[in-house]
Amino acid sequence: MKTAISIDDQTFQMGERLAQKLKMSRSELYATALRKFAREEEELALSQTYDRVFAALGGQDPETADAVRAAGRRTLERGEW
């Protein structure tokens, strides 16, 4: 799919230099950067959700905190990353 975006000259030049350095096309560079940004946002959202659940389940109580941490670890270990 083709699309047009507007970026300032300095950002464009940075992208040009980086694409040349990495030996990839401009389109490939921008697509890779967008995928990385989206993945980081998803990971941040997951972390924030975990933090909210942890706090709601009594994150201050050491015994409860240990149980929640262990459950979270098991959940993360089963997930595909």
Secondary structure by P-SEA (a helix, b strand, c coil): ccbbbbbcaaaaaaaaaaaaaacccaaaaaaaaaaaaaaaaaaaaaaaaaaaaaaaaccccaaaaaaaaaaaaaaaaaccc
